[in-house]
Amino acid sequence: MQYIDMHCDTLMQALMRRRDTIEQLDGTMVDAARLRRSGASAQFFAMFLPQKTEPERFGQENVPEPSELLHLMYQVYRNTMEACSDYMAPARSYENLLENQRAGKISAFLTIENGCVADGKFEKIKEFYDMGVRLITLTWNDANCFGWPHSGNGEEMRRGLTDFGKEAIGYMNELGMLVDVSHLSDGGFYDVADVSKKPFVASHSNCRALSPATRNLTDEMIRVLAESGGVAGINFAPQFLNENTEDAVSRIARMCDHVLHFIDKGGIGCVGIGTDFDGISGEFEIADCTQMEWLFAALHKRGLSEGQLEQIACGNVMRVLRDVL
């Protein structure tokens, strides 16, 4: 079954391995060659930008500033599009996705994880748009010009978007960029819901009722996201799946539990795939992109029809891309 994955960190993994493309990567969960075998219709490639120096994460003695990291990962993306042009192509619109599907090519959407690099400037957002970025995950795990991140601190969790963040949501709506609330505070989530005129997404988040991680969505958030026409992507990380967040095993049955909970609280239209591949750790029953079919087979056994599976795998995200881009 063809699928769309709204989040992976494979560009970061290429930098860690000092590789110029993601055509073939050892020890990762995604590379272009495996995507070709996996049935992927589209893959969203995140350019992850930490605000704190984490040299070990990137396999370098000194981590460049976020703006330089962005351009390093952007070059890996461009190199990959050239090297893999016979079966993969960049996508900047819903129409590009359809064109690539007709040509039998995987669509590669470019995203930014952590809007800190915007530095409070609308012209920076336009620069990213012109580069081909079509989704910004507003925060990562630190406050930035957009607002505050998820937190175990209740006061911080209630803080929302900055004034710039609220204006930027409107600007992103106008440009045709997806607003992503994964990693955002609860207050920020509701600010996005109030301000955004278009559907928004939680590209790689699960259900807080089943796993208490602050990265996950409450039942009320799921309802609000669904009412906006948005989609949440099921995250395969064990700490976002399991009731015990110390449990390091990512199980297919637990993924199914979260999918069914999303459907129960928000309807079949609010859930998609957002693996977080290459940005997560643990023990995985689905260890790379070539095993995605196992999830759909398990969901079918749990009672979902072929039509429902197609919505989760591809259709819901395609609808959002059509409505926003």
NORKA-V423032 format. One record per pair of residues at least 12 apart in sequence whose ideal C-beta (glycine too) atoms are under 10 Angstrom apart, sorted by sequence separation. I is the first residue (numbers start at 0). J is the second residue. D is the distance in Angstrom with one decimal. If there is no record, write none. Layout:
i j d
I J D
I J D
//
This chain:
i j d
9 21 5.1
12 24 6.2
15 27 9.3
18 30 9.4
21 33 9.9
52 64 9.5
59 71 10.0
77 89 8.4
87 99 8.3
95 107 9.9
96 108 8.3
146 158 7.2
147 159 6.9
179 191 9.2
180 192 8.5
204 216 5.5
206 218 7.6
207 219 9.8
237 249 4.4
240 252 9.6
241 253 6.3
258 270 5.7
276 288 6.5
285 297 9.6
296 308 9.2
21 34 9.0
22 35 9.9
29 42 7.1
49 62 7.1
76 89 8.0
86 99 9.8
93 106 9.9
95 108 8.9
111 124 9.6
114 127 9.1
142 155 8.2
146 159 5.8
147 160 8.1
178 191 5.8
188 201 8.1
201 214 9.1
207 220 7.9
208 221 8.8
236 249 6.6
237 250 8.0
240 253 4.4
257 270 8.3
258 271 9.6
274 287 9.5
284 297 9.4
295 308 5.2
298 311 7.1
7 21 9.5
12 26 8.2
13 27 8.4
48 62 10.0
50 64 9.9
57 71 9.0
88 102 7.3
90 104 9.2
92 106 9.8
145 159 10.0
146 160 4.0
147 161 8.5
164 178 9.9
178 192 10.0
201 215 8.9
206 220 9.4
207 221 9.0
235 249 5.3
239 253 9.8
240 254 6.5
242 256 9.8
258 272 9.5
274 288 7.6
294 308 9.3
295 309 9.2
298 312 9.3
9 24 7.1
12 27 4.9
29 44 8.8
48 63 10.0
50 65 6.9
57 72 10.0
89 104 9.9
90 105 9.0
91 106 9.4
145 160 6.2
146 161 5.4
180 195 9.5
201 216 5.9
206 221 6.9
216 231 6.2
234 249 9.3
235 250 9.8
241 256 9.9
276 291 9.9
11 27 10.0
12 28 8.4
48 64 9.1
49 65 7.4
86 102 9.3
88 104 4.6
90 106 3.6
92 108 9.8
111 127 6.2
142 158 8.0
144 160 9.9
145 161 6.4
146 162 9.9
178 194 8.9
188 204 9.8
204 220 8.9
215 231 9.2
235 251 9.4
237 253 8.2
240 256 8.1
295 311 7.9
12 29 8.1
13 30 8.7
48 65 4.0
85 102 10.0
86 103 7.3
87 104 5.8
88 105 7.4
89 106 7.7
90 107 6.3
91 108 7.9
110 127 9.6
144 161 6.3
146 163 8.8
147 164 9.3
178 195 5.7
204 221 9.7
240 257 6.5
274 291 8.1
294 311 9.0
295 312 6.2
9 27 6.1
12 30 8.7
47 65 9.6
48 66 8.3
85 103 9.5
86 104 5.7
87 105 4.5
88 106 6.6
89 107 5.4
90 108 5.2
91 109 8.3
109 127 8.8
117 135 7.7
143 161 8.5
144 162 9.9
145 163 7.0
146 164 4.5
183 201 8.4
235 253 9.6
239 257 8.6
254 272 9.6
294 312 8.8
8 27 9.3
9 28 7.6
10 29 9.9
46 65 9.3
48 67 9.8
49 68 8.0
85 104 8.1
86 105 6.3
87 106 8.0
88 107 6.8
89 108 8.0
90 109 8.6
111 130 9.4
116 135 9.2
142 161 8.7
144 163 5.4
145 164 3.9
146 165 8.6
164 183 9.5
178 197 7.8
180 199 6.1
181 200 7.9
182 201 9.2
201 220 8.0
215 234 8.3
235 254 6.8
272 291 7.6
7 27 9.1
8 28 9.0
9 29 4.5
48 68 5.6
84 104 8.4
87 107 5.6
89 109 7.2
117 137 9.3
143 163 9.7
144 164 7.0
145 165 9.1
177 197 8.5
178 198 8.8
179 199 7.2
180 200 7.3
181 201 4.9
182 202 9.4
201 221 9.0
204 224 9.4
214 234 7.7
233 253 10.0
234 254 9.0
254 274 9.8
274 294 9.5
292 312 9.6
7 28 7.3
8 29 8.7
9 30 6.8
21 42 9.8
47 68 8.1
48 69 6.1
83 104 9.1
109 130 7.1
110 131 9.8
111 132 5.5
114 135 5.0
123 144 9.3
143 164 8.6
146 167 9.6
176 197 9.5
177 198 8.3
178 199 4.2
179 200 5.3
180 201 5.1
181 202 5.1
182 203 8.7
183 204 9.4
233 254 5.7
291 312 8.3
7 29 5.0
9 31 8.8
46 68 7.4
47 69 9.5
83 105 8.3
109 131 4.8
110 132 6.3
111 133 9.7
112 134 9.0
113 135 8.5
114 136 7.2
115 137 9.5
138 160 9.6
145 167 6.3
146 168 9.9
165 187 9.9
168 190 8.0
172 194 8.7
175 197 8.5
177 199 7.0
178 200 7.3
179 201 6.9
180 202 8.5
181 203 5.1
182 204 8.3
185 207 9.6
212 234 9.2
214 236 8.6
233 255 9.3
272 294 8.0
21 44 7.9
46 69 5.3
108 131 8.3
109 132 5.2
110 133 6.9
111 134 7.4
112 135 8.2
113 136 6.4
114 137 4.9
115 138 7.9
137 160 7.8
144 167 8.1
145 168 8.6
160 183 8.4
164 187 7.4
168 191 6.0
172 195 6.1
173 196 8.9
177 200 5.6
179 202 4.7
181 204 4.7
201 224 6.4
215 238 9.8
234 257 8.5
272 295 9.7
46 70 9.0
48 72 8.6
83 107 8.6
107 131 9.2
108 132 8.8
109 133 6.7
110 134 4.0
111 135 4.8
112 136 4.4
113 137 8.2
114 138 6.7
115 139 7.6
119 143 8.8
120 144 8.3
159 183 8.7
160 184 8.9
168 192 9.9
171 195 8.3
172 196 5.1
173 197 9.4
179 203 8.5
180 204 7.7
181 205 9.9
199 223 9.8
200 224 8.0
210 234 9.6
212 236 8.6
214 238 8.3
215 239 5.9
233 257 5.8
4 29 8.2
9 34 9.3
46 71 8.8
47 72 7.8
108 133 5.5
109 134 8.2
110 135 7.0
111 136 6.8
112 137 9.6
113 138 6.5
114 139 8.8
118 143 8.9
119 144 4.0
159 184 6.6
165 190 6.3
168 193 9.3
169 194 6.5
172 197 4.8
177 202 7.9
179 204 9.3
199 224 7.3
206 231 8.4
214 239 5.7
215 240 9.3
233 258 6.0
249 274 9.9
46 72 4.2
108 134 6.9
110 136 6.9
111 137 9.4
112 138 9.2
113 139 3.9
115 141 7.5
117 143 8.0
118 144 6.2
119 145 8.7
138 164 9.0
158 184 5.7
159 185 8.4
160 186 7.9
161 187 9.3
164 190 7.2
165 191 8.8
168 194 4.6
169 195 7.9
171 197 8.5
172 198 9.8
198 224 8.5
205 231 7.6
210 236 9.6
212 238 5.7
213 239 9.9
231 257 9.1
7 34 9.4
45 72 8.6
46 73 6.5
80 107 6.4
112 139 6.1
113 140 8.5
115 142 9.0
116 143 8.7
117 144 5.8
137 164 6.8
156 183 10.0
157 184 7.2
158 185 9.0
159 186 3.5
160 187 5.3
164 191 8.5
167 194 9.3
168 195 5.2
169 196 7.2
172 199 9.2
198 225 9.7
200 227 9.3
204 231 5.4
205 232 9.1
206 233 9.3
210 237 9.0
211 238 9.9
212 239 5.0
231 258 9.9
44 72 8.3
79 107 7.4
113 141 8.1
115 143 3.9
116 144 9.2
117 145 7.3
156 184 5.2
157 185 6.5
158 186 5.1
159 187 4.8
160 188 9.5
165 193 8.5
166 194 8.6
168 196 8.6
169 197 9.8
171 199 9.3
185 213 8.3
188 216 7.8
192 220 8.4
198 226 9.7
199 227 6.0
200 228 9.9
201 229 7.4
202 230 8.4
203 231 8.4
204 232 7.2
205 233 6.4
210 238 7.5
211 239 9.8
212 240 8.9
233 261 7.8
44 73 9.9
46 75 9.1
80 109 9.6
114 143 6.0
115 144 6.7
155 184 6.7
156 185 5.0
157 186 4.7
158 187 7.4
159 188 8.2
160 189 9.4
161 190 9.4
165 194 5.2
168 197 9.2
184 213 8.5
188 217 9.0
198 227 5.1
199 228 8.7
200 229 5.2
201 230 7.7
202 231 8.0
203 232 5.1
204 233 8.6
205 234 5.3
210 239 5.7
212 241 9.0
215 244 10.0
4 34 8.9
46 76 7.7
113 143 6.8
114 144 6.8
115 145 8.1
137 167 8.3
155 185 9.8
156 186 6.8
157 187 9.6
159 189 6.8
160 190 4.1
164 194 8.6
165 195 9.8
189 219 9.2
193 223 9.6
197 227 8.1
198 228 3.6
199 229 4.8
200 230 5.2
201 231 4.2
202 232 5.0
203 233 8.1
204 234 6.0
205 235 9.4
209 239 9.5
210 240 5.7
211 241 9.6
231 261 6.2
249 279 7.8
254 284 8.6
13 44 9.9
44 75 8.9
76 107 7.2
114 145 4.6
137 168 8.5
149 180 9.6
155 186 8.8
156 187 9.2
159 190 4.0
160 191 7.0
168 199 8.2
182 213 9.5
183 214 9.3
185 216 9.3
188 219 9.7
189 220 8.1
192 223 5.0
196 227 9.6
197 228 7.9
198 229 4.3
199 230 9.0
200 231 7.0
201 232 7.0
203 234 4.4
205 236 8.4
209 240 7.7
210 241 5.7
211 242 7.4
213 244 9.9
230 261 9.3
249 280 9.7
253 284 9.1
254 285 7.8
14 46 9.9
44 76 6.0
77 109 9.5
113 145 9.2
114 146 8.8
135 167 8.6
149 181 8.8
152 184 9.7
153 185 9.3
154 186 9.9
156 188 9.9
157 189 9.5
158 190 9.5
159 191 8.6
182 214 6.5
185 217 7.5
188 220 5.8
191 223 9.5
192 224 7.6
195 227 6.9
197 229 8.9
198 230 7.5
200 232 7.2
202 234 8.8
203 235 8.7
207 239 9.4
209 241 8.4
210 242 6.0
211 243 9.3
212 244 5.6
249 281 5.4
250 282 9.2
251 283 9.5
252 284 8.5
4 37 9.1
9 42 8.2
11 44 9.7
14 47 9.6
76 109 5.9
135 168 10.0
145 178 9.5
149 182 5.9
160 193 9.3
181 214 6.8
191 224 9.6
201 234 9.2
203 236 8.2
205 238 9.7
206 239 9.1
209 242 6.6
210 243 8.7
211 244 6.6
247 280 7.7
248 281 6.5
249 282 6.7
250 283 8.9
251 284 4.9
10 44 5.4
11 45 7.7
137 171 9.4
146 180 9.9
148 182 5.4
149 183 6.6
150 184 6.4
159 193 9.1
160 194 7.4
181 215 9.5
185 219 9.5
189 223 7.4
192 226 8.4
195 229 8.7
205 239 4.7
206 240 9.3
208 242 9.8
210 244 6.6
231 265 8.0
247 281 4.3
248 282 4.7
249 283 4.6
250 284 5.5
251 285 6.3
2 37 7.9
4 39 6.7
7 42 6.4
9 44 6.4
10 45 6.9
11 46 7.9
12 47 9.9
44 79 8.4
113 148 9.2
148 183 6.5
149 184 5.7
150 185 9.1
159 194 9.8
181 216 9.1
185 220 7.5
188 223 7.8
192 227 6.2
204 239 7.2
205 240 6.2
230 265 9.4
246 281 8.6
247 282 5.8
248 283 8.0
249 284 6.2
250 285 9.2
1 37 9.4
2 38 6.3
3 39 7.5
4 40 9.3
5 41 8.8
6 42 9.2
7 43 7.1
8 44 8.5
9 45 8.4
10 46 5.8
11 47 4.9
73 109 7.5
95 131 9.9
135 171 6.9
147 183 7.7
148 184 5.9
149 185 7.6
180 216 8.5
188 224 8.3
191 227 8.8
203 239 8.2
205 241 9.8
210 246 9.4
225 261 8.4
229 265 9.1
239 275 8.0
246 282 9.6
247 283 9.7
248 284 7.7
249 285 7.2
258 294 8.4
262 298 10.0
267 303 8.5
1 38 5.3
2 39 6.1
3 40 5.4
4 41 7.5
5 42 8.8
6 43 5.7
7 44 6.4
8 45 5.6
10 47 7.5
11 48 9.4
72 109 9.1
91 128 8.9
134 171 9.2
146 183 6.7
147 184 4.4
192 229 8.9
224 261 9.2
225 262 9.8
233 270 6.7
235 272 8.9
249 286 8.8
267 304 9.6
270 307 9.8
0 38 6.0
1 39 7.2
2 40 6.4
3 41 4.3
4 42 5.3
5 43 4.8
6 44 8.9
7 45 6.6
8 46 9.2
11 49 9.5
73 111 9.8
91 129 9.9
95 133 9.6
133 171 9.8
145 183 8.2
146 184 6.7
147 185 9.5
149 187 8.6
191 229 9.4
230 268 7.6
231 269 6.3
232 270 7.9
233 271 7.3
234 272 9.3
235 273 8.6
236 274 8.8
1 40 4.1
2 41 8.3
3 42 7.6
4 43 6.4
6 45 5.8
8 47 5.4
72 111 9.4
91 130 9.7
147 186 6.9
148 187 7.9
149 188 9.1
221 260 8.0
225 264 7.7
226 265 8.2
229 268 9.2
230 269 5.9
231 270 5.9
232 271 4.9
233 272 5.8
234 273 5.7
235 274 4.8
236 275 5.4
251 290 9.3
254 293 9.6
255 294 7.6
258 297 9.4
259 298 8.2
267 306 9.0
271 310 8.4
272 311 7.1
0 40 9.4
1 41 8.8
2 42 9.3
3 43 7.7
4 44 9.6
5 45 9.3
7 47 10.0
15 55 9.2
17 57 9.8
91 131 5.3
146 186 7.8
147 187 6.0
180 220 8.4
221 261 6.1
224 264 9.6
225 265 3.3
226 266 9.5
228 268 7.8
229 269 6.9
230 270 6.6
231 271 7.1
232 272 5.3
233 273 6.2
234 274 7.0
235 275 6.1
236 276 9.6
239 279 8.4
241 281 9.5
254 294 5.9
258 298 6.1
267 307 5.6
270 310 8.3
271 311 6.1
272 312 6.7
6 47 9.8
15 56 7.3
17 58 7.0
90 131 8.5
91 132 8.9
92 133 8.0
133 174 9.2
135 176 6.3
136 177 9.4
137 178 6.9
138 179 9.6
141 182 9.6
146 187 4.4
221 262 9.7
224 265 6.4
225 266 5.5
228 269 8.7
230 271 4.6
231 272 9.9
232 273 2.0
233 274 7.6
234 275 4.8
235 276 7.0
238 279 8.3
240 281 9.2
262 303 8.3
269 310 9.9
270 311 5.6
271 312 7.7
272 313 8.7
14 56 9.3
15 57 5.6
16 58 7.0
17 59 8.6
69 111 7.0
89 131 6.0
91 133 6.0
119 161 8.0
121 163 8.5
128 170 9.5
132 174 9.8
133 175 7.4
134 176 6.5
135 177 7.5
136 178 9.1
137 179 6.6
138 180 8.9
139 181 9.3
140 182 6.5
142 184 8.8
145 187 7.7
146 188 9.7
215 257 8.7
218 260 8.2
221 263 9.0
222 264 6.1
223 265 8.8
225 267 9.6
227 269 9.2
229 271 9.8
230 272 9.4
231 273 7.3
232 274 7.6
233 275 9.4
234 276 9.8
236 278 8.0
237 279 7.9
238 280 9.1
251 293 6.0
255 297 5.3
259 301 6.5
268 310 6.7
269 311 9.8
271 313 8.1
14 57 5.4
15 58 4.1
90 133 7.8
119 162 9.6
120 163 8.7
124 167 6.3
128 171 8.4
133 176 5.7
134 177 3.9
135 178 7.0
136 179 4.2
137 180 6.8
138 181 9.0
139 182 5.3
147 190 9.9
210 253 8.3
218 261 9.8
221 264 4.4
222 265 5.9
225 268 6.7
226 269 9.0
230 273 8.7
232 275 8.4
236 279 3.9
237 280 8.5
238 281 7.5
251 294 5.9
254 297 7.6
255 298 5.6
258 301 8.2
259 302 8.5
267 310 5.6
268 311 9.5
271 314 8.6
272 315 9.4
273 316 9.1
14 58 7.2
15 59 8.2
69 113 9.7
89 133 10.0
119 163 4.9
123 167 9.8
127 171 9.8
132 176 7.0
133 177 6.1
134 178 7.9
135 179 6.3
136 180 8.1
137 181 8.8
138 182 5.1
139 183 9.7
146 190 7.1
180 224 8.0
209 253 7.8
216 260 9.9
220 264 9.2
221 265 4.3
222 266 9.2
225 269 3.9
234 278 9.4
235 279 6.5
236 280 7.8
237 281 4.2
254 298 8.3
255 299 9.9
259 303 8.3
266 310 10.0
267 311 7.5
271 315 4.8
272 316 7.8
11 56 7.4
12 57 9.6
14 59 7.8
42 87 8.5
44 89 9.8
68 113 10.0
118 163 9.7
119 164 9.1
121 166 7.7
125 170 8.2
129 174 9.6
132 177 9.6
134 179 5.4
136 181 5.6
137 182 7.5
138 183 5.4
142 187 9.9
145 190 9.8
146 191 8.8
216 261 8.5
218 263 8.9
219 264 8.6
220 265 9.1
221 266 9.3
224 269 5.9
225 270 9.0
234 279 7.6
236 281 6.7
237 282 7.4
251 296 8.8
252 297 6.9
255 300 8.4
256 301 8.9
258 303 8.0
262 307 8.1
270 315 6.6
271 316 4.6
11 57 7.0
12 58 9.5
41 87 9.9
65 111 9.4
117 163 8.3
121 167 7.0
124 170 6.1
128 174 5.0
136 182 5.9
137 183 5.5
138 184 7.7
145 191 9.6
210 256 9.3
218 264 4.8
224 270 9.7
235 281 8.7
237 283 8.0
251 297 4.8
255 301 5.1
268 314 8.4
269 315 7.1
270 316 9.8
271 317 9.3
11 58 9.8
43 90 9.5
69 116 5.6
117 164 9.5
120 167 9.5
124 171 6.7
127 174 9.4
128 175 7.8
136 183 8.2
137 184 9.8
209 256 5.9
210 257 7.7
217 264 9.2
218 265 8.6
222 269 8.7
236 283 9.2
250 297 9.8
251 298 9.0
255 302 9.8
267 314 9.4
268 315 5.5
271 318 9.7
8 56 9.9
14 62 9.7
31 79 6.0
35 83 8.0
39 87 9.2
42 90 9.6
65 113 7.2
68 116 8.4
119 167 8.7
128 176 6.0
205 253 9.1
209 257 5.8
216 264 9.0
221 269 6.5
235 283 6.7
252 300 9.9
255 303 8.9
262 310 9.8
267 315 7.9
271 319 8.3
14 63 9.7
30 79 9.2
31 80 9.5
34 83 8.9
41 90 6.5
65 114 9.9
66 115 9.5
67 116 9.8
114 163 9.8
121 170 5.6
125 174 7.0
127 176 8.0
138 187 7.1
178 227 9.9
180 229 8.6
205 254 8.6
208 257 9.4
216 265 9.1
221 270 8.9
235 284 9.0
252 301 8.7
258 307 9.7
262 311 8.6
266 315 9.9
35 85 9.5
65 115 5.8
66 116 5.6
114 164 8.2
117 167 7.1
121 171 9.8
124 174 7.2
137 187 6.9
179 229 9.7
181 231 8.3
206 256 8.2
209 259 9.8
235 285 6.2
258 308 9.9
261 311 9.0
268 318 7.3
31 82 7.7
32 83 8.2
35 86 5.2
65 116 4.5
66 117 10.0
80 131 9.6
125 176 9.9
137 188 9.8
178 229 8.9
180 231 9.1
181 232 8.0
205 256 9.4
206 257 5.0
209 260 5.8
235 286 9.4
268 319 9.5
31 83 4.6
34 86 8.6
35 87 7.5
64 116 8.8
65 117 9.8
66 118 8.2
124 176 7.5
177 229 9.1
205 257 4.8
206 258 9.2
208 260 6.4
209 261 9.9
30 83 9.7
34 87 7.3
65 118 8.9
77 130 9.5
114 167 7.7
121 174 9.7
137 190 9.9
177 230 9.7
179 232 9.4
181 234 8.0
204 257 9.7
205 258 9.4
206 259 9.5
207 260 9.8
216 269 9.7
258 311 6.6
14 68 7.7
20 74 9.7
21 75 6.6
32 86 9.1
41 95 9.6
73 127 9.5
76 130 9.3
77 131 9.1
137 191 7.7
206 260 4.6
19 74 7.8
20 75 6.3
21 76 8.2
31 86 7.8
32 87 10.0
41 96 6.0
76 131 8.3
149 204 9.3
205 260 8.6
206 261 6.4
208 263 9.8
19 75 6.5
20 76 8.9
22 78 8.6
31 87 5.8
40 96 7.6
205 261 8.4
208 264 8.0
235 291 9.9
11 68 8.7
14 71 6.0
18 75 7.4
20 77 9.3
21 78 8.7
22 79 6.2
66 123 8.8
73 130 6.3
114 171 9.7
156 213 6.7
206 263 9.5
10 68 9.8
13 71 9.3
14 72 6.4
19 77 9.9
20 78 4.6
21 79 5.1
41 99 7.8
69 127 8.2
73 131 8.5
155 213 9.8
181 239 9.9
206 264 7.6
10 69 9.9
13 72 7.7
19 78 5.0
20 79 4.4
22 81 10.0
23 82 9.7
40 99 8.2
41 100 8.6
73 132 8.8
206 265 9.7
235 294 8.8
11 71 9.8
14 74 9.8
18 78 9.2
19 79 8.5
20 80 9.0
22 82 5.1
23 83 9.9
40 100 6.2
70 130 9.1
151 211 9.8
10 71 8.8
11 72 6.8
13 74 10.0
14 75 6.8
18 79 9.7
20 81 8.2
21 82 9.0
22 83 5.7
69 130 8.7
151 212 9.7
152 213 9.4
214 275 9.8
233 294 8.1
10 72 4.2
13 75 4.8
20 82 4.9
21 83 8.5
137 199 9.7
151 213 6.0
9 72 9.7
10 73 8.4
12 75 9.7
13 76 9.1
19 82 8.4
20 83 7.5
41 104 9.9
42 105 6.4
43 106 9.2
44 107 6.0
45 108 9.7
46 109 7.1
47 110 9.5
48 111 6.8
49 112 9.4
50 113 6.9
69 132 9.1
149 212 8.4
150 213 6.3
8 72 9.8
10 74 9.7
11 75 9.2
40 104 9.5
41 105 6.6
42 106 7.5
43 107 8.3
44 108 6.9
45 109 8.5
46 110 6.9
47 111 8.5
48 112 6.6
49 113 7.2
114 178 9.8
136 200 9.3
149 213 4.2
206 270 9.6
10 75 5.3
13 78 9.0
22 87 9.2
40 105 6.9
41 106 3.9
42 107 6.0
43 108 4.5
44 109 5.8
45 110 4.9
46 111 5.3
47 112 4.5
48 113 4.4
50 115 5.2
111 176 9.5
114 179 9.2
134 199 9.9
136 201 9.4
148 213 8.9
149 214 5.4
205 270 9.9
9 75 9.0
10 76 6.1
13 79 8.2
21 87 9.7
39 105 5.2
40 106 6.7
41 107 7.4
42 108 7.2
43 109 7.9
44 110 6.7
45 111 7.2
46 112 6.8
47 113 6.8
48 114 8.6
49 115 8.8
50 116 9.4
110 176 9.4
134 200 7.3
136 202 6.5
148 214 9.2
149 215 8.8
9 76 9.8
38 105 9.6
39 106 8.7
41 108 6.1
43 110 5.2
45 112 4.3
46 113 8.8
48 115 6.2
110 177 7.9
112 179 8.2
136 203 8.4
37 105 8.9
39 107 9.7
45 113 9.1
48 116 5.4
111 179 9.0
134 202 6.7
201 269 9.5
205 273 9.1
10 79 8.5
35 104 9.5
43 112 10.0
108 177 8.9
110 179 7.4
112 181 8.4
113 182 7.8
114 183 10.0
200 269 9.9
202 271 8.7
203 272 9.1
204 273 7.2
9 79 9.3
35 105 6.8
46 116 8.6
112 182 7.7
201 271 9.8
202 272 9.7
203 273 3.6
34 105 5.6
198 269 9.9
200 271 8.2
202 273 4.7
203 274 7.2
204 275 9.4
201 273 7.7
203 275 4.5
34 107 8.9
200 273 8.2
202 275 8.8
203 276 9.5
31 105 7.8
140 214 9.2
203 278 8.2
31 107 8.6
203 279 9.0
65 143 9.6
233 311 8.3
232 311 9.9
230 310 9.8
46 127 9.3
230 311 9.4
93 175 9.5
92 175 7.6
232 315 9.5
46 130 9.5
91 175 8.8
230 314 9.9
231 315 9.4
232 316 7.8
230 315 4.8
21 107 9.6
46 132 7.9
229 315 9.2
230 316 5.7
228 315 9.6
230 317 9.8
48 136 9.6
50 138 9.4
51 139 9.8
230 318 8.0
45 134 8.4
47 136 8.8
50 139 7.1
51 140 8.9
229 318 9.9
230 319 5.4
43 133 8.4
46 136 10.0
49 139 6.9
50 140 8.3
51 141 7.0
112 202 8.7
228 318 7.4
229 319 6.5
230 320 9.8
43 134 6.4
45 136 7.1
48 139 7.4
49 140 8.5
50 141 4.6
112 203 9.1
228 319 6.9
47 139 7.5
49 141 8.3
50 142 8.8
110 202 7.5
181 273 7.4
227 319 9.6
3 96 8.4
50 143 6.8
229 322 9.4
179 273 9.3
181 275 8.9
228 322 6.2
229 323 9.3
48 143 9.6
228 323 9.0
1 100 8.1
10 109 8.8
10 110 9.7
11 112 9.0
3 105 9.9
10 112 9.9
3 106 8.1
5 108 8.4
7 110 9.6
1 105 9.6
4 108 9.8
6 110 7.4
8 112 7.5
3 108 8.7
5 110 8.2
6 112 7.7
202 316 9.4
200 315 9.8
200 316 8.1
200 319 6.3
198 318 8.2
199 319 8.5
200 320 9.9
198 319 5.1
197 319 8.7
198 320 9.7
198 321 9.8
200 323 8.7
198 322 5.4
199 323 8.3
197 322 6.3
198 323 6.0
197 323 4.9
197 324 9.6
6 134 8.8
195 323 9.5
5 134 7.7
6 136 8.0
5 136 10.0
43 177 9.0
45 179 9.5
43 179 9.4
177 316 9.7
177 319 7.1
177 320 7.9
175 320 9.7
177 322 10.0
178 323 8.4
177 323 5.5
175 322 9.9
176 323 7.6
177 324 7.4
175 323 6.2
176 324 7.8
174 323 9.8
175 324 4.8
174 324 9.4
172 323 7.8
171 323 8.9
43 200 9.8
45 202 8.3
45 203 8.9
43 202 6.9
43 203 9.3
112 278 8.3
5 177 8.7
6 179 8.4
5 179 8.2
6 181 7.4
5 181 9.0
134 320 9.8
133 320 8.2
43 232 8.7
134 323 9.1
133 323 8.4
134 324 9.4
133 324 6.0
6 200 9.6
5 200 6.7
6 201 9.9
8 203 9.7
5 201 9.0
6 202 4.6
7 203 8.9
5 202 4.1
6 203 4.0
4 202 9.3
5 203 6.6
6 204 9.5
4 203 9.1
28 235 8.7
108 316 9.8
108 320 8.3
100 313 9.5
106 320 9.4
108 324 9.1
96 313 9.8
100 317 9.5
96 316 9.4
97 317 8.7
96 317 6.9
56 278 10.0
97 320 9.7
93 317 7.2
96 320 6.2
97 321 9.3
5 230 7.7
93 318 9.2
95 320 9.3
96 321 8.8
5 231 9.0
6 232 6.1
93 319 9.2
94 320 9.6
3 230 9.7
5 232 4.1
93 320 4.6
94 321 9.1
4 232 7.4
5 233 9.5
6 234 7.8
92 320 7.8
93 321 4.4
96 324 8.7
3 232 8.9
4 233 9.8
5 234 9.8
43 272 9.9
92 321 9.3
93 322 8.4
95 324 8.6
43 273 8.0
45 275 9.0
47 277 9.5
90 320 8.6
93 323 8.5
94 324 8.6
4 235 9.8
43 274 9.9
47 278 6.8
92 323 9.9
93 324 5.3
42 274 9.5
45 277 9.2
92 324 4.9
39 272 9.8
44 277 9.9
45 278 7.5
91 324 7.4
42 276 9.2
90 324 8.9
29 274 8.1
28 274 7.5
42 288 8.0
28 275 9.2
29 276 4.9
30 277 9.2
28 276 3.8
29 277 5.7
27 276 7.9
28 277 5.0
39 288 6.5
27 277 5.3
28 278 9.0
37 287 8.2
38 288 8.8
39 289 9.7
26 277 9.7
28 279 8.2
37 288 4.3
38 289 8.7
36 288 8.3
37 289 4.9
39 291 7.8
24 277 8.7
34 287 9.8
35 288 9.8
36 289 5.5
37 290 8.1
38 291 6.7
33 287 6.1
34 288 5.7
35 289 9.6
37 291 5.7
38 292 6.8
28 283 7.9
33 288 5.3
34 289 8.6
37 292 8.2
21 277 9.3
33 289 5.2
28 285 8.9
30 287 8.8
32 289 9.8
33 290 9.7
34 291 10.0
38 295 9.4
28 286 6.6
29 287 6.7
30 288 8.4
28 287 4.5
29 288 5.0
27 287 7.6
28 288 6.5
29 289 9.5
27 288 9.5
28 289 9.6
15 277 9.5
28 290 9.5
12 276 9.3
13 277 9.3
12 277 4.7
5 271 6.3
6 272 8.8
7 273 8.9
8 274 9.8
11 277 7.0
12 278 8.6
4 271 8.5
5 272 6.6
6 273 4.4
7 274 6.2
8 275 7.2
9 276 7.0
10 277 8.6
11 278 7.2
3 271 6.7
4 272 5.0
5 273 4.1
6 274 6.7
7 275 7.0
8 276 7.2
9 277 4.6
2 271 8.6
3 272 6.6
4 273 6.7
5 274 8.4
6 275 5.5
7 276 4.3
8 277 4.3
9 278 8.7
2 272 5.6
3 273 9.4
4 274 5.2
5 275 9.4
6 276 8.0
7 277 5.3
8 278 3.4
4 275 9.2
6 277 9.7
7 278 7.1
8 279 8.2
2 274 9.6
4 276 7.3
6 278 7.6
7 279 9.7
40 312 8.3
41 313 8.1
40 313 5.6
43 316 8.9
38 312 8.7
39 313 9.8
38 313 9.8
41 316 7.7
40 316 9.2
41 317 8.6
40 317 8.4
9 288 9.4
41 320 8.4
7 288 8.1
4 288 7.3
2 288 9.0
4 291 7.9
2 291 5.7
1 291 9.8
2 292 8.8
0 291 8.0
0 292 6.4
2 294 8.8
2 295 7.7
0 294 9.5
0 295 5.1
0 296 9.2
0 299 9.7
0 305 8.6
2 308 9.5
2 309 9.4
0 308 6.5
1 309 8.3
3 311 9.9
4 312 9.6
0 309 7.0
2 311 8.4
3 312 7.2
2 312 4.1
3 313 5.2
0 311 9.6
1 312 6.6
2 313 5.8
3 314 9.0
5 316 6.3
0 312 5.3
1 313 5.5
3 315 8.8
4 316 8.9
0 313 7.9
3 316 4.5
2 316 9.0
3 317 7.0
5 319 9.3
3 319 9.9
3 320 8.5
//
